[in-house]
Amino acid sequence: MDKRLHIIGGGMAGSEAAWQAATMGVPVTIHEMRPAVGTFAHRTGFMAEMVCSNSFRSDDDEQNAVGLLHWEMRAAKGLVIGMADRHRLPAGGALAVDRDPFAEGVTAELRAHPLIEIAAGEITALPEDGHWIIATGPLTSGTLAESIRTATGADALAFFDAIAPIVYAESVDMSVAWMQSRYDKGETEEERTAYLNCPMDKAQYEAFVDALLAADKTEFHEGETAKYFDGCLPIEVMAERGRETLRFGPMKPVGLTNAHRPDVKPYAVVQLRRDNKLGTLFNIVGFQTKMKYGAQTEVFRLIPGLEEASFARLGGIHRNTFINSPTLLDDRMRLRSRPHIRFAGQITGVEGYVESAAMGLLAGRMAAAEILGQDLPPPPPETAMGALVTHITGGAEAKTFQPMNVNFGLFPPIDAKGGRRGRKDRYKAYTDRAKTAFTEWLS
């Protein structure tokens, strides 16, 4: 059998899988349909192009599960996390990335590796033999998705995912808005001022919610049910759950002081996060939307400070497809009915760029080990990667399976010896245990 590993998809998971396998000495071909076959969200043909938020979320590897996942990926010499560190933007305690240089850097590293080739073109059907990883992500093409359905005998599950608009910084009224990270998080002044903040009083908030609820929105085809991932709900869907929902969600006013009116507590605050290194673009945090374009400009210009806002990109909505992994995959991420095929990334039912890349890292290593005549078990469930892969390949309830970010609820519980632990001590115990277990797995 051919000793080459073939990977369909050059996103976060596919890029990381290719890097890991090639580093282990296995030749790799990445099959990427872009730019010949485009998608609703992508703009380029670069590998690992990000299309939603540019944040890899918290980088705290002692108190946060995704920060721990960052630590594990760094320990495994991951390409994606390494390039994210190289193109890091100020974002308080979060890891945010300058998206275009990041994607260009990942692409350049992959093209420069002597064991990696990138083949342009769309793969429309599951291959019958060889070593393959399917890492086509949430925007898997219709023809390949249909081939997966035919091969598995099970319908791929789907939900709708929305992306937030991006504003030109120069169009924000800085006599109203101010720069500050929530709770002044960050070690440098640049990090402590990584966000733009737009305050609202109660009347402005109520008017904004009214406009949001009344705005024209994307219609779905008859019989189609919109199932959203709770971590990426459209802002109008959140508003429909109650008038105060936004004020306790993305528009919460806590941890912020209006630099222009420090004695006045805002009723609500809209935050915008830097979207590129130059600081010329800002992403409206938590404002994923299914509003039509005309409605978006009208509604978002009701936000104080954004009355004259110019948009580099408006929000949008797309179908996000994933498989029922607990039913279809074994613990090596292989398709049970066709074990020469592995799946990796968001199509497996993990949510988020970091989680997607982490599953690519595991799939790439497992596939390479198999090609080299070895058997590499998944990391222990006490690790962040192990908790994720355990969840998607059997830990989750198949009947109610939905996309999941990494979180400490997926980890085996910590034994509270000597009495009940506080949350801070408990999370530190989770991360300490995970780092020891992951280091042993790597060795």
N, C-alpha and C positions, 0 to 999 in steps of 0.2 A: 504494500500500500504506500502511496505517496506520503512522504514525511513532511510535506509542506502544510502549514496551517492557513486556512482561508477564513477571512473575517468579512462578513457582510455588514457594512456600515462603518463610517469613519468619524462617529461622534465621540463623546467622552469615553464610553465603554469600549468601543472598537479600537480607538487610538491607544488606550491603556492596555488592552489585551494584546495588541500587536507588539507594543514596547516590551511588555513582560516576557512574552514568548521569545522574541528575538534576543533579548538579553540572556535567555537561557540557552541560546544557540540554535533555535528552530527557525527555519525560513518562513516568512509570512507574506501573504498577499492580502491587502485590504481592497475590497470591492466597494467603491463609493459611487453612487449614482449622480451626486451633485458634481459640477454644476449642469451637466447635460440634462438631468431630470431634476427640476427644482421642487421646492416645497413652499407652502404658504408663508413659513416663518423665516427660512434661511435666505441670506443675501449673497453668500460667496460659495466657493468650492473648497474652502479651507477645512481641514480636519478639526474636530472639537469646537465647532462654531457654537457659541452660546446665543440663544434667542430670547430668553426670558430675563429674569433678574441676573445681574452679574455677581451676586453675593454667594460665596460658598458657606455663608452663615458663620456661626460662632467658631472662633479659633481657640477656645479655652479647652485644653485637653485634660483638665482636672475636674471640671464641673459640668461639662456638656458632652453629650454623646457624639454629636457631629464633630466637635473639636477633637475627641478621641479618635474618630475615624481619620481626621487629618493626620494625627500622630502615626497611626498605623500605616497610612499610605506613604508618609515620609520614611518610615522605618523600612518599607519595602521598596524604597527608591522609585516611587511612582513618577511617571512622566507628567501627568496632569497636575498633581499637587506641586511638583517642582516648578512647573511653568507658571502655576498660579502664584507661588511665592515670588518668582522672578518679576511678575507683572502686577504686583500687589498695589492696591489703592487704599488711601486712608478710609477707614470705615469703623472707627471706634474699636470695639472688641471683636468685630467680624473680619472675615477674610473676603475682601472684594477684589475684583480682577478687572484690569483694562482689557476688555474682551477681544478687540481686533488684534493687538500685538500678541495676546495669549494664543489665539488660534493660529496666527502666522508662525509663532514659535513652535507650537506642537507640530505643525505641518513640516516645518524645516527640519526638526529633529527626526521625524519619521522618514522623510525623504533621504536624509543623510545616512541613515543606518544601512549597512551593506546587506543585511538579511531581510530588509523590508522593501516591498514594492507596492505601489498604489495603482490599481487598475480602475480606470474610469468605466462606468457602465452599470446598468441596473440588473440585478439578479432577480428573476421573477418567480422562481420556484425553488423549493427545498431540494438540495442536491442529494443524489442517491448514494454517493460514497465519498471517501476522503475524510479529512478532519476539518470541521467547520464550526464557527461561532456566529450566531445570528445576533447582531447588536444594532438593529435598525431603529431603535428608539421609539418614541411615542408617535412619530410621523411615518411609520412603516407604510410602504406603498401598498395600494389596494391589491395588486396582483400577487405580491408575496404574502400579504395577510391572508388572502384566499387560499393560497397553497398551504399555509400553516393550518388553517381551519380544516382543509381536506385531509391533511396528514394526521391530525390529532383527533379528529372526530369531535372536537369541542369548539364552540364559538369563543373567539377572543372577546374578552370583556372590553368595554370602552367607556370613557367618561370624557367630558369636555374640559379643556384646559384653556385658561385665559392669560393674556400677557398685558403688562402695564404700559402706559404711554411714557415717552421720554421728552423732556422739555429742554430747550436751549437756555442755558444759564443766563445769558445776557438779556433774556426777555422777562426775567423775574424781577419784580419791584422790591429792591433791597431796603427801601424805606419802611416796608411792612414785614418782610421776611428777615430771618437772622440765621446765622450759622451756629449749630451746636449739636453734638451727639447726646443722645439721651443719657442722663445722669453723668454727663461729661466723661464718658468712658473713653479710654485711650491713653497711651503713654506719652504722646506728643501733642502739641497744640494742633497740628494738622489733623490728627485722628480725633481729637476732642471737638473739632469743628467740621466733621465730615458730612454733616447733613444740613440741608436747607429746611427751615421750619416756617410754615404759614399758619398763623393763629386764626381762630374763629371765635366770635362770641356766640351766645345761644341763638340769637335771631339769624345770624349767618349760617349756623349749623342746620337749623330747622329748614331754612330756605334751600340749602344744598341738598338735604335729604329729600325734600319734596321734588326738586328738579330731577334728582337721580331716579326716583321711583316713577316719574312721569315720562322719562326719556324713551325714545325709540330704541329698541334692542334687536339683536339678531334673532330671527325666527328659525325654529327647527323644523325639519321635515315632518310631515304627518306620521304619527306613530313612534317618533323618536323621543326617547326620554333623556333629559339632560342630567347626568350624574357627575357631580363635581368632586374633585379631591379637596377635602376641607382645608388643606394647607395652601390652596391657590384659588379660593372662592372669588368669583367676580364681585366687585364692590357692591353692585346693585343687589346681588343675591344676599349678601350680608345685611344690607339695609332692609330687605324684605322680611328678615327675621326679627326685626324690632327696631324702633327709631334710635335706641341708645346703643345698638350693637357696634356701630362704627366707632363710637366714643370710647368703647371698652376694647376695641380692636386696633386697627391700623391708625386711627385718629385719636388715640388716647393722649391726654395732655400731660401725663406724669413725667417727672424727671427733666423738665424743660422750663426755662425762664426766658420770657420775652425780653430781648436785649433793648428794645425800643420802649417798652412799658413794663419794667421789672416788677412793679407793684400790682399789676393786673394779671390775674390767673386766667389763661385762655380756657374757654369751654371745650374746645377741641383743637387739635393741631394736625395739619397735613405735613408729613415729612417727605423730602426728596433726597435720594442718595446719589452721590457722585457716580457717574456712569462711565467716565473715562479719565485717564491720567491728567489730561489738560484741564479738567474741571469745567468743560464747556457744555457737557450734557448731564442732566440729572433725571433719574428714574423716580416716578411717584410711587413711594413705597406702599405696597398692599393694594394698589389701585388697578388690579387686573379687571378687565371689563368686557362685557359683550354688547355695550352700547354701539350704535352705528356711528360712523365717523363724525357726521355733522353734529349729532347730539353730544359727542364727547367734547368737542371744542366749546360748545355752549355751556355745558355743565361744569367742566373743569375750570373755565374762566370765572366762575362764581367764587372760586377760592381766593381769599385775600392774598394779594401778592402775585397772583397768576392772571389778573384781568387782561393783560396784554401778552399772555404766554404764546410762544411759538413752539410747535411740536416737531421734533425730529422724527418721531414715530408715534402714531396713535396706537391704542390698545387693540387687541383682537382676540379671536376665539378659534380654537381648532380641536379636532377630535384627537384624543390621546388613547392609543390602543396598547393593551397589554394582555399577556396570556395568564391562564389560571395555573400558575407555577406549582402550587402545592399538589395538584393533580398530575401535572405533565412532566415535571422535572425530578431527577434524583438528586442526592446530596452533592454530586459532582457537577450539577447544573446541566446534565445531559438530558435530552429528550428521551423519555423512557422507551418510546416506540421506535426511536432511531438514535441509538446512543452515539453515533458518530457526529451528532449535531448537539452543540451546546447553545444556550441562550445567555445573554448578558445585558446588563443595563436596564433602562426603564421599561423595556418590553417585558421584563420578568416580574414587574410589580413593585420595584423600589421607586421611590420618588426623590428627585433632587439630583443635581449635577454631581455632588460628592458621592452619593450612594451609587449612582450609575457608574462612575469611574471605578469605584471600589469593586463592584461586581465584575467589571471588565478585567480588573487586576486579577481577581480570583480565577475567572474563566480562562484567561490567558495562561496563567501558571499551571492550572490543572490540565489544560489541553497540551501544553508543552511537555509536562511531565509524562503524560500518557504516550505521546509520540516518542519520547526518549526511553520508553519501557519502564516507567516508574508509576507508582500510584500515590498521588498527593491528596490526602484527606483535607476537608475544609478546616479552617481555623476553629478552635474551640468556641462554643457558644458564649463563653465568658468574654470574648473579644467583640469589638464593634462589627467587624466583617463577619465573624462567625455568627453573631446574633442575627444579622440581616439574612445571610444565606440559609440559616436554620429556619427563619421565619418563612421565607418564600418557598422553600422546598419541603415544607411539611409542618412547620410550627403554626402556620395560620390556618384558620378554618376555611376550607375550600369553598363552601357555599356562600360565604360572605366576604371573600377575598377582595381587598381593595388596596391601592398603592399606599406604601408606608415609608415615611422617613425613618432614619435610625433614631432610636430613643431608648432610654434605660428600661422602659417597660418590656423590651424584647430580650433583656438579659436575664439569666438565672438570678434569683434573688440573693442578696447578700445576707449571710448569717449574722444577725445582730448580737454577737457575743458581748456579754457584759452589760446588757441593757439596750434600750431603744436608741438608735442613732438619729441625729439630726440630718436634715436633707444634705447639707454641705458635706458632712462627714461621710454620709452614705454614698454620695456621688464620687467623692475622692476614693472611697473603697472600691467602687466599681472600676474606676480608671486605673488604679494601682494594680488590681487583679488582672485587668485586661492587658495592660502593658507587659506584665510578666508572662502571661499565657501567649501573647502574640509573638514576643521575642523568642520563646521556646519553639513556637510553630515555625517561624522563619528559619531557625537553625536546623 
